[in-house]
């Protein structure tokens, strides 16, 4: 007789999120991506992500909480974006995943729409090795 699964336990991959990433932000499926630098820290339920879109100097700061999901984490909080002169702040939520090869994918949403799709790789001036990916910064 098959046994019932009574409890799920997700692997904690938060060490993968405590890294710097280089990649692209795509404002829509029909728009070319813009180069982006990303710095993420997820520890003890507190989430922080800073992005800088190269060429435009638009920076965004994501501050909030997170919980583990099957593939990564779900985060929600406040997103503040702009240039040095002006910034706007809105609530956000979304899922973020970093796979075993250090590839990040994120789609934060605000007010039901996604302002950007992020695709990036862990970066130490080059792609991170699997060993580096498993070590805290």
DSSP file (Angstrom, degrees, kcal/mol; ACC not computed):
  #  RESIDUE AA STRUCTURE BP1 BP2  ACC     N-H-->O    O-->H-N    N-H-->O    O-->H-N    TCO  KAPPA ALPHA  PHI   PSI    X-CA   Y-CA   Z-CA
    1    1 A X              0   0    0      0, 0.0     2,-0.0     0, 0.0     0, 0.0   0.000 360.0 360.0 360.0 133.7    0.0    0.0    0.0
    2    2 A X        -     0   0    0      1,-0.1     2,-0.3     0, 0.0     0, 0.0  -0.324 360.0-125.5 -64.3 145.6    1.4    3.5   -0.9
    3    3 A X        -     0   0    0      1,-0.0     2,-0.2    -2,-0.0    -1,-0.1  -0.724  21.0-120.5 -92.8 143.3    2.4    5.7    2.0
    4    4 A X        -     0   0    0     -2,-0.3     2,-0.6     1,-0.0    -1,-0.0  -0.560  18.0-125.9 -79.3 142.9    1.0    9.2    2.3
    5    5 A X        +     0   0    0     -2,-0.2     3,-0.1     1,-0.1    -1,-0.0  -0.811  28.4 179.8 -86.7 123.4    3.3   12.2    2.4
    6    6 A X        +     0   0    0     -2,-0.6     2,-0.3     1,-0.2    -1,-0.1   0.610  60.5  24.9-102.3 -13.0    2.4   14.1    5.5
    7    7 A X        -     0   0    0      2,-0.0     2,-0.4     0, 0.0    -1,-0.2  -0.992  60.3-145.9-154.6 141.7    4.8   17.0    5.2
    8    8 A X        -     0   0    0     -2,-0.3     2,-0.4    -3,-0.1    -3,-0.0  -0.860  12.8-169.5-104.3 142.9    6.8   18.9    2.6
    9    9 A X        -     0   0    0     -2,-0.4     2,-0.3    61,-0.0    -2,-0.0  -0.957   9.8-151.6-134.1 117.0   10.2   20.3    3.3
   10   10 A X        -     0   0    0     -2,-0.4     2,-0.2     1,-0.1    60,-0.1  -0.600  24.5-111.4 -83.9 145.6   11.8   22.7    0.8
   11   11 A X        -     0   0    0     -2,-0.3     2,-1.0    59,-0.2    58,-0.1  -0.529  29.6-122.3 -71.0 143.1   15.5   23.0    0.5
   12   12 A X        +     0   0    0     -2,-0.2     3,-0.3     1,-0.1    -1,-0.1  -0.783  40.4 164.7 -91.5 103.9   16.9   26.2    1.8
   13   13 A X    >   +     0   0    0     -2,-1.0     3,-1.7    59,-0.2     4,-0.5   0.083  34.7 120.0-103.5  21.4   18.7   27.8   -1.2
   14   14 A X  G >>  +     0   0    0      1,-0.3     3,-1.3     2,-0.2     4,-0.7   0.772  63.4  69.4 -63.2 -24.0   18.9   31.3    0.3
   15   15 A X  G >4 S+     0   0    0     -3,-0.3     3,-0.7     1,-0.3    -1,-0.3   0.835  92.6  60.6 -61.0 -29.5   22.8   31.2    0.2
   16   16 A X  G <4 S+     0   0    0     -3,-1.7    -1,-0.3     1,-0.2    -2,-0.2   0.754 101.0  54.3 -66.0 -23.7   22.4   31.4   -3.6
   17   17 A X  G <4 S+     0   0    0     -3,-1.3     2,-2.0    -4,-0.5    -1,-0.2   0.634  83.8  85.1 -86.8 -14.1   20.6   34.7   -3.2
   18   18 A X  S << S+     0   0    0     -3,-0.7   119,-0.4    -4,-0.7     2,-0.3  -0.405  80.9  91.1 -86.0  62.5   23.4   36.4   -1.2
   19   19 A X  S    S-     0   0    0     -2,-2.0    21,-2.4    21,-0.5     2,-0.4  -0.884  77.3-105.1-147.0 170.0   25.3   37.4   -4.3
   20   20 A X  E     -A   39   0A   0    103,-0.3   103,-2.9    -2,-0.3     2,-0.3  -0.853  38.1-166.9-100.1 143.8   25.9   40.0   -7.0
   21   21 A X  E     -AB  38 122A   0     17,-3.3    17,-2.8    -2,-0.4     2,-0.4  -0.936  14.7-156.7-131.3 152.1   24.4   39.3  -10.4
   22   22 A X  E     +AB  37 121A   0     99,-2.2    99,-2.5    -2,-0.3     2,-0.2  -0.998  43.0 101.9-126.2 134.0   24.9   40.8  -13.9
   23   23 A X  E     -AB  36 120A   0     13,-2.6    13,-2.7    -2,-0.4     2,-0.3  -0.798  60.2 -61.8-172.3-144.4   22.1   40.4  -16.5
   24   24 A X  E     -AB  35 119A   0     95,-2.8    95,-2.4    11,-0.3     2,-0.5  -0.971  23.1-146.7-135.5 145.8   19.3   42.1  -18.3
   25   25 A X  E     -AB  34 118A   0      9,-2.3     9,-2.3    -2,-0.3     2,-0.6  -0.959  13.8-160.3-110.3 130.5   16.0   43.7  -17.3
   26   26 A X  E     - B   0 117A   0     91,-3.1    91,-2.3    -2,-0.5     7,-0.1  -0.936   9.3-165.2-114.4 111.7   13.1   43.3  -19.9
   27   27 A X  S    S-     0   0    0     -2,-0.6     2,-0.3     5,-0.3    -1,-0.1   0.767  78.0  -5.3 -67.6 -23.8   10.3   45.8  -19.4
   28   28 A X  S >  S-     0   0    0      3,-0.3     3,-1.3    89,-0.1    -1,-0.1  -0.968  75.3-101.2-158.3 169.1    8.1   43.7  -21.8
   29   29 A X  T 3  S+     0   0    0     -2,-0.3    -2,-0.0     1,-0.2    -1,-0.0   0.683 121.4  49.4 -68.3 -17.0    8.3   40.7  -24.0
   30   30 A X  T 3  S+     0   0    0      2,-0.1     2,-0.4    -4,-0.0    -1,-0.2   0.300  96.6  83.5-105.9   8.0    8.6   42.9  -27.0
   31   31 A X  S <  S-     0   0    0     -3,-1.3    -3,-0.3     1,-0.0     0, 0.0  -0.921  82.1-111.9-116.8 136.2   11.3   45.2  -25.8
   32   32 A X        -     0   0    0     -2,-0.4    -5,-0.3     1,-0.1    -4,-0.1  -0.309  43.0-103.3 -60.8 148.9   15.1   44.6  -25.9
   33   33 A X        -     0   0    0     -7,-0.1     2,-0.4    -6,-0.1    -7,-0.2  -0.356  25.4-137.6 -74.1 154.1   16.7   44.0  -22.5
   34   34 A X  E     -A   25   0A   0     -9,-2.3    -9,-2.3    -2,-0.1    21,-0.1  -0.931  30.0-103.2-110.6 135.4   18.8   46.7  -20.7
   35   35 A X  E     -A   24   0A   0     -2,-0.4    19,-2.3   -11,-0.2     2,-0.4  -0.292  47.1-173.7 -57.7 139.7   22.0   45.7  -19.0
   36   36 A X  E     -AC  23  53A   0    -13,-2.7   -13,-2.6    17,-0.2     2,-0.4  -0.999  24.7-149.2-144.1 137.0   21.5   45.5  -15.2
   37   37 A X  E     -AC  22  52A   0     15,-2.4    15,-2.3    -2,-0.4     2,-0.4  -0.895  24.0-169.4-101.9 137.1   23.6   45.0  -12.1
   38   38 A X  E     -AC  21  51A   0    -17,-2.8   -17,-3.3    -2,-0.4     2,-0.4  -0.987  14.1-171.3-132.9 135.5   21.8   43.3   -9.2
   39   39 A X  E     -AC  20  50A   0     11,-2.5    11,-2.6    -2,-0.4     2,-0.4  -0.993  15.0-176.3-127.3 124.4   22.8   42.8   -5.6
   40   40 A X  E     + C   0  49A   0    -21,-2.4   -21,-0.5    -2,-0.4     2,-0.4  -0.945  14.5 178.5-126.3 140.8   20.6   40.5   -3.4
   41   41 A X  E     + C   0  48A   0      7,-2.7     7,-2.5    -2,-0.4     2,-0.4  -0.979   3.3 174.7-136.0 128.2   20.6   39.6    0.2
   42   42 A X  E     + C   0  47A   0     -2,-0.4     2,-0.4   -28,-0.3     5,-0.2  -0.921  20.5 146.1-133.1 107.0   18.0   37.2    1.7
   43   43 A X  E >   - C   0  46A   0      3,-2.1     3,-2.4    -2,-0.4    23,-0.0  -0.998  62.7  -5.1-145.0 136.5   18.6   36.3    5.4
   44   44 A X  T 3  S-     0   0    0     -2,-0.4     3,-0.1     1,-0.3    -1,-0.1   0.799 127.1 -53.2  55.9  34.2   16.4   35.5    8.3
   45   45 A X  T 3  S+     0   0    0      1,-0.2    21,-1.2    20,-0.1     2,-0.5   0.414 112.9 117.1  83.4  -2.6   13.2   36.4    6.5
   46   46 A X  E <   -CD  43  65A   0     -3,-2.4    -3,-2.1    19,-0.2     2,-0.4  -0.873  47.3-161.9-104.1 130.3   14.5   39.8    5.4
   47   47 A X  E     +CD  42  64A   0     17,-2.9    17,-2.3    -2,-0.5     2,-0.4  -0.914  12.6 173.6-115.9 136.3   14.9   40.5    1.7
   48   48 A X  E     +CD  41  63A   0     -7,-2.5    -7,-2.7    -2,-0.4     2,-0.4  -0.989   1.0 171.5-140.0 130.9   16.9   43.2    0.0
   49   49 A X  E     -CD  40  62A   0     13,-2.1    13,-3.4    -2,-0.4     2,-0.4  -0.981   8.6-170.6-140.4 128.8   17.6   43.7   -3.7
   50   50 A X  E     -CD  39  61A   0    -11,-2.6   -11,-2.5    -2,-0.4     2,-0.4  -0.968   8.4-172.7-116.7 132.6   19.2   46.7   -5.4
   51   51 A X  E     -CD  38  60A   0      9,-2.5     9,-2.1    -2,-0.4     2,-0.4  -0.948  10.5-167.6-124.7 146.9   19.3   47.0   -9.2
   52   52 A X  E     -CD  37  59A   0    -15,-2.3   -15,-2.4    -2,-0.4     2,-0.7  -0.964  14.6-147.2-133.2 116.9   21.0   49.5  -11.4
   53   53 A X  E >>> -CD  36  58A   0      5,-2.9     4,-1.7    -2,-0.4     3,-0.8  -0.746  24.4-131.5 -85.4 116.1   20.1   49.7  -15.1
   54   54 A X  T 345S+     0   0    0    -19,-2.3   -19,-0.2    -2,-0.7     2,-0.1  -0.345  85.8  22.8 -69.3 145.9   23.2   50.6  -17.0
   55   55 A X  T 345S+     0   0    0      1,-0.1    -1,-0.2   -21,-0.1    -2,-0.0  -0.092 125.8  50.7  90.7 -36.1   22.9   53.4  -19.5
   56   56 A X  T <45S-     0   0    0     -3,-0.8    -2,-0.2     2,-0.1     3,-0.1   0.624  92.0-141.0-104.3 -18.3   19.9   55.0  -17.8
   57   57 A X  T  <5 +     0   0    0     -4,-1.7     2,-0.5     1,-0.2    27,-0.2   0.718  46.5 152.9  60.0  23.4   21.3   55.1  -14.2
   58   58 A X  E   < -D   53   0A   0     -5,-0.7    -5,-2.9    25,-0.1     2,-0.4  -0.731  24.7-167.3 -81.6 125.7   17.9   54.2  -12.9
   59   59 A X  E     -DE  52  82A   0     23,-2.8    23,-2.1    -2,-0.5     2,-0.4  -0.891   7.5-163.4-115.1 147.8   18.2   52.4   -9.6
   60   60 A X  E     -DE  51  81A   0     -9,-2.1    -9,-2.5    -2,-0.4     2,-0.5  -0.978   4.3-158.4-128.1 143.0   15.6   50.4   -7.7
   61   61 A X  E     -DE  50  80A   0     19,-2.7    19,-2.5    -2,-0.4     2,-0.5  -0.984   5.4-165.8-122.2 120.7   15.6   49.3   -4.1
   62   62 A X  E     +DE  49  79A   0    -13,-3.4   -13,-2.1    -2,-0.5     2,-0.4  -0.925  11.6 175.6-105.3 126.2   13.4   46.4   -3.1
   63   63 A X  E     +DE  48  78A   0     15,-2.5    15,-3.0    -2,-0.5     2,-0.3  -0.996  27.4  88.4-133.3 128.2   12.9   45.9    0.7
   64   64 A X  E     -DE  47  77A   0    -17,-2.3   -17,-2.9    -2,-0.4    13,-0.2  -0.906  64.7 -63.4-177.7-153.1   10.7   43.4    2.2
   65   65 A X  E     -DE  46  76A   0     11,-2.4    11,-1.7    -2,-0.3     2,-0.3  -0.709  37.5-159.0-117.6 169.5   10.2   39.9    3.6
   66   66 A X  E     - E   0  75A   0    -21,-1.2     2,-0.3    -2,-0.2     9,-0.2  -0.974   9.6-161.7-145.9 161.9   10.4   36.5    1.9
   67   67 A X  E     - E   0  74A   0      7,-2.0     7,-2.9    -2,-0.3     2,-0.1  -0.984  34.8-102.1-139.5 149.2    9.3   32.9    2.3
   68   68 A X  E     - E   0  73A   0     -2,-0.3     5,-0.3     5,-0.2     2,-0.2  -0.402  35.8-173.4 -70.8 144.3   10.8   29.8    0.7
   69   69 A X        -     0   0    0      3,-2.1   -58,-0.1   -58,-0.1    -1,-0.0  -0.689  44.6 -87.5-122.2-179.3    9.0   28.2   -2.3
   70   70 A X  S    S+     0   0    0     -2,-0.2   -59,-0.2     1,-0.2    -2,-0.0   0.831 124.3  22.2 -61.1 -33.2    9.7   25.0   -4.1
   71   71 A X  S    S-     0   0    0    -61,-0.1    27,-0.4    25,-0.0    -1,-0.2   0.610 135.5 -39.5-112.5 -15.8   12.2   26.6   -6.5
   72   72 A X  S    S-     0   0    0     25,-0.2    -3,-2.1    -5,-0.1     2,-0.3  -0.472  84.7 -50.7-170.0-118.2   13.3   29.8   -4.8
   73   73 A X  E     -EF  68  96A   0     23,-2.5    23,-2.6    -5,-0.3     2,-0.5  -0.991  27.6-136.1-147.7 156.9   11.5   32.4   -2.7
   74   74 A X  E     -EF  67  95A   0     -7,-2.9    -7,-2.0    -2,-0.3     2,-0.3  -0.953  30.7-174.7-109.8 130.1    8.5   34.6   -2.8
   75   75 A X  E     +EF  66  94A   0     19,-2.9    19,-2.1    -2,-0.5     2,-0.3  -0.922  11.1 177.1-127.6 151.6    9.1   38.1   -1.6
   76   76 A X  E     +EF  65  93A   0    -11,-1.7   -11,-2.4    -2,-0.3     2,-0.3  -0.989  29.2  91.7-150.3 149.9    6.9   41.2   -0.9
   77   77 A X  E    S-EF  64  92A   0     15,-2.0    15,-2.1    -2,-0.3     2,-0.4  -0.893  70.9 -25.9 168.5-137.1    7.5   44.6    0.3
   78   78 A X  E     -EF  63  91A   0    -15,-3.0   -15,-2.5    -2,-0.3     2,-0.5  -0.925  41.5-160.1-118.9 137.1    8.3   48.1   -1.0
   79   79 A X  E     -EF  62  90A   0     11,-3.7    11,-2.8    -2,-0.4     2,-0.5  -0.969   6.3-172.3-117.5 125.2   10.0   49.0   -4.3
   80   80 A X  E     +EF  61  89A   0    -19,-2.5   -19,-2.7    -2,-0.5     2,-0.3  -0.977  12.6 173.9-120.0 121.7   11.6   52.5   -4.7
   81   81 A X  E     +EF  60  88A   0      7,-2.5     7,-2.9    -2,-0.5     2,-0.3  -0.931  19.9  83.1-130.0 150.1   12.9   53.4   -8.2
   82   82 A X  E     -EF  59  87A   0    -23,-2.1   -23,-2.8    -2,-0.3     5,-0.2  -0.971  65.8 -67.6 158.4-166.1   14.3   56.4   -9.8
   83   83 A X        -     0   0    0      3,-1.6     3,-0.1    -2,-0.3   -25,-0.1  -0.423  61.2 -85.4-103.0-175.8   17.4   58.5  -10.4
   84   84 A X  S    S+     0   0    0      1,-0.2     3,-0.1   -27,-0.2   -26,-0.0   0.815 128.0  51.9 -62.2 -28.4   19.3   60.5   -7.8
   85   85 A X  S    S+     0   0    0      1,-0.2     2,-0.3     0, 0.0    -1,-0.2   0.858 121.8   8.4 -78.5 -36.0   17.0   63.4   -8.4
   86   86 A X        -     0   0    0     -3,-0.1    -3,-1.6     2,-0.0     2,-0.3  -1.000  58.7-179.2-151.1 143.5   13.6   61.6   -8.0
   87   87 A X  E     -F   82   0A   0     -2,-0.3     2,-0.3    -5,-0.2    -5,-0.3  -0.992  12.6-150.6-142.2 149.6   12.3   58.3   -6.9
   88   88 A X  E     -F   81   0A   0     -7,-2.9    -7,-2.5    -2,-0.3     2,-0.4  -0.897  11.3-148.7-117.5 151.7    8.9   56.7   -6.6
   89   89 A X  E     +F   80   0A   0     -2,-0.3     2,-0.3    -9,-0.2    -9,-0.2  -0.976  22.5 161.0-125.2 133.1    7.9   54.0   -4.1
   90   90 A X  E     -F   79   0A   0    -11,-2.8   -11,-3.7    -2,-0.4     2,-0.1  -0.970  41.6 -99.1-142.9 155.9    5.3   51.3   -4.6
   91   91 A X  E     -F   78   0A   0     -2,-0.3     2,-0.3   -13,-0.2   -13,-0.3  -0.485  44.8-177.9 -72.3 150.5    4.4   47.9   -3.1
   92   92 A X  E     -F   77   0A   0    -15,-2.1   -15,-2.0    18,-0.2     2,-0.3  -0.923  15.3-179.8-139.7 165.1    5.7   44.8   -4.9
   93   93 A X  E     +FG  76 109A   0     16,-2.0    16,-3.8    -2,-0.3     2,-0.3  -0.952  19.3 131.0-156.0 162.7    5.6   41.0   -4.7
   94   94 A X  E     -F   75   0A   0    -19,-2.1   -19,-2.9    -2,-0.3     2,-0.4  -0.915  47.3 -88.9 166.6 167.5    7.1   38.2   -6.8
   95   95 A X  E     -F   74   0A   0     12,-0.5    12,-1.5    -2,-0.3     2,-0.4  -0.804  31.5-171.4-101.6 143.1    9.0   35.0   -7.1
   96   96 A X  E     -FH  73 106A   0    -23,-2.6   -23,-2.5    -2,-0.4     2,-0.4  -0.999   3.4-175.5-133.6 135.5   12.7   34.9   -7.5
   97   97 A X  E     - H   0 105A   0      8,-2.4     8,-2.4    -2,-0.4     2,-0.4  -0.988  13.3-170.4-132.9 142.9   14.8   31.8   -8.3
   98   98 A X  E     - H   0 104A   0    -27,-0.4     6,-0.2    -2,-0.4   -82,-0.1  -0.980  23.1-147.7-127.4 117.9   18.5   31.1   -8.6
   99   99 A X    >   -     0   0    0      4,-2.1     3,-2.1    -2,-0.4   -28,-0.0  -0.149  34.2 -89.5 -81.4 179.5   19.3   27.7  -10.0
  100  100 A X  T 3  S+     0   0    0      1,-0.3    33,-0.1     2,-0.1    -1,-0.1   0.630 126.5  56.1 -65.9 -13.5   22.3   25.5   -9.2
  101  101 A X  T 3  S-     0   0    0      2,-0.1    -1,-0.3    32,-0.0    21,-0.1   0.363 120.7-105.1 -97.2   3.1   24.3   27.1  -12.0
  102  102 A X  S <  S+     0   0    0     -3,-2.1    20,-2.3     1,-0.3     2,-0.6   0.647  70.0 146.5  85.2  15.6   23.8   30.6  -10.6
  103  103 A X  E     - I   0 121A   0     18,-0.2    -4,-2.1   -82,-0.1     2,-0.3  -0.776  32.6-156.0 -90.9 124.1   21.2   31.8  -13.1
  104  104 A X  E     -HI  98 120A   0     16,-3.0    16,-2.2    -2,-0.6     2,-0.4  -0.754  14.4-180.0 -99.5 141.2   18.7   34.2  -11.6
  105  105 A X  E     +HI  97 119A   0     -8,-2.4    -8,-2.4    -2,-0.3     2,-0.3  -0.985   9.4 169.4-139.0 132.8   15.2   34.8  -12.9
  106  106 A X  E     -HI  96 118A   0     12,-2.3    12,-3.0    -2,-0.4   -10,-0.2  -0.995  20.6-176.4-143.4 145.1   12.8   37.2  -11.3
  107  107 A X        -     0   0    0    -12,-1.5   -12,-0.5    -2,-0.3     2,-0.2  -0.618  15.5-172.7-140.8  78.6    9.5   38.8  -12.1
  108  108 A X        -     0   0    0      8,-0.4     8,-0.7   -14,-0.2     7,-0.5  -0.481   9.6-157.9 -70.4 143.1    8.4   41.3   -9.5
  109  109 A X  B     -G   93   0A   0    -16,-3.8   -16,-2.0     5,-0.2     2,-0.4  -0.907  11.8-169.7-121.1 151.8    4.9   42.7   -9.9
  110  110 A X  B >  S-J  113   0B   0      3,-3.2     3,-1.9    -2,-0.3   -18,-0.2  -0.989  76.5  -5.3-139.5 132.4    3.3   45.8   -8.6
  111  111 A X  T 3  S-     0   0    0     -2,-0.4     3,-0.1     1,-0.3    -1,-0.1   0.851 131.1 -55.5  52.7  38.0   -0.4   46.6   -8.7
  112  112 A X  T 3  S+     0   0    0      1,-0.2     2,-0.3     0, 0.0    -1,-0.3   0.437 120.3  95.3  81.1  -1.0   -0.9   43.4  -10.7
  113  113 A X  B <  S-J  110   0B   0     -3,-1.9    -3,-3.2     0, 0.0     2,-0.7  -0.895  71.3-126.6-123.2 155.6    1.5   44.2  -13.5
  114  114 A X        -     0   0    0     -2,-0.3    -5,-0.2    -5,-0.3     3,-0.1  -0.876  16.0-171.5-101.5 112.5    5.2   43.3  -14.0
  115  115 A X  S    S+     0   0    0     -2,-0.7     2,-0.3    -7,-0.5    -1,-0.1   0.723  72.9   6.9 -74.4 -19.4    7.4   46.3  -14.6
  116  116 A X        -     0   0    0     -8,-0.7     2,-0.5     2,-0.0    -8,-0.4  -0.968  55.3-145.4-162.7 142.1   10.4   44.2  -15.5
  117  117 A X  E     -B   26   0A   0    -91,-2.3   -91,-3.1    -2,-0.3     2,-0.5  -0.959  28.0-154.4-105.5 127.9   11.5   40.6  -16.1
  118  118 A X  E     +BI  25 106A   0    -12,-3.0   -12,-2.3    -2,-0.5     2,-0.4  -0.902  18.2 175.1-111.7 130.7   15.0   40.0  -14.8
  119  119 A X  E     +BI  24 105A   0    -95,-2.4   -95,-2.8    -2,-0.5     2,-0.3  -0.993  22.4 143.8-131.4 123.5   17.4   37.3  -16.1
  120  120 A X  E     -BI  23 104A   0    -16,-2.2   -16,-3.0    -2,-0.4     2,-0.4  -0.936  38.7-125.8-153.7 170.4   20.9   37.3  -14.8
  121  121 A X  E     -BI  22 103A   0    -99,-2.5   -99,-2.2    -2,-0.3   -18,-0.2  -0.962  38.4 -97.7-125.5 145.2   23.9   35.2  -13.8
  122  122 A X  E     -B   21   0A   0    -20,-2.3     6,-1.3    -2,-0.4     2,-0.4  -0.348  49.8-160.9 -56.6 135.4   25.9   35.2  -10.5
  123  123 A X  B     +K  127   0C   0   -103,-2.9  -103,-0.3     4,-0.2     4,-0.2  -0.980  41.1 163.5-136.4 129.0   28.9   37.4  -11.0
  124  124 A X  S    S-     0   0    0      2,-3.0     3,-0.1    -2,-0.4    -1,-0.1  -0.314  98.3 -62.2-121.5  44.1   32.3   37.8   -9.4
  125  125 A X  S    S+     0   0    0      1,-0.2     2,-0.3     3,-0.0    -2,-0.1   0.324 137.2  33.4  83.9  -6.0   33.7   39.6  -12.4
  126  126 A X  S    S-     0   0    0     -4,-0.0    -2,-3.0     0, 0.0    -1,-0.2  -0.905 116.1 -60.7-160.0 172.8   33.0   36.3  -14.1
  127  127 A X  B     -K  123   0C   0     -2,-0.3    -4,-0.2    -4,-0.2     2,-0.1  -0.421  60.9-110.9 -65.4 141.2   30.3   33.6  -13.7
  128  128 A X        -     0   0    0     -6,-1.3     2,-0.1   -26,-0.1    -6,-0.1  -0.384  26.4-123.4 -69.2 147.9   30.4   32.1  -10.2
  129  129 A X     >  -     0   0    0      1,-0.1     4,-2.1    -2,-0.1     5,-0.1  -0.468  28.6-106.8 -80.7 165.0   31.5   28.5   -9.8
  130  130 A X  H  > S+     0   0    0      1,-0.2     4,-1.0     2,-0.2    -1,-0.1   0.876 122.4  53.0 -60.8 -36.7   29.0   26.0   -8.2
  131  131 A X  H >4 S+     0   0    0      1,-0.2     3,-0.6     2,-0.2     4,-0.4   0.922 109.1  47.6 -63.7 -44.5   31.3   26.0   -5.1
  132  132 A X  H >4 S+     0   0    0      1,-0.2     3,-1.1     2,-0.2    -1,-0.2   0.857 106.3  59.4 -63.8 -35.1   31.2   29.8   -4.8
  133  133 A X  H 3< S+     0   0    0     -4,-2.1    -1,-0.2     1,-0.2    -2,-0.2   0.802 104.5  50.0 -64.2 -29.1   27.4   29.8   -5.3
  134  134 A X  T << S+     0   0    0     -4,-1.0     2,-0.4    -3,-0.6    -1,-0.2   0.494  98.2  81.6 -90.0  -4.2   27.0   27.6   -2.2
  135  135 A X  S <  S-     0   0    0     -3,-1.1  -117,-0.0    -4,-0.4     2,-0.0  -0.817  84.4-113.2-102.5 140.9   29.2   29.9    0.1
  136  136 A X              0   0    0     -2,-0.4  -117,-0.1     1,-0.1    -2,-0.1  -0.332 360.0 360.0 -64.5 154.0   27.9   33.0    1.7
  137  137 A X              0   0    0   -119,-0.4    -1,-0.1  -122,-0.1  -118,-0.0   0.477 360.0 360.0 -68.3 360.0   29.4   36.3    0.5
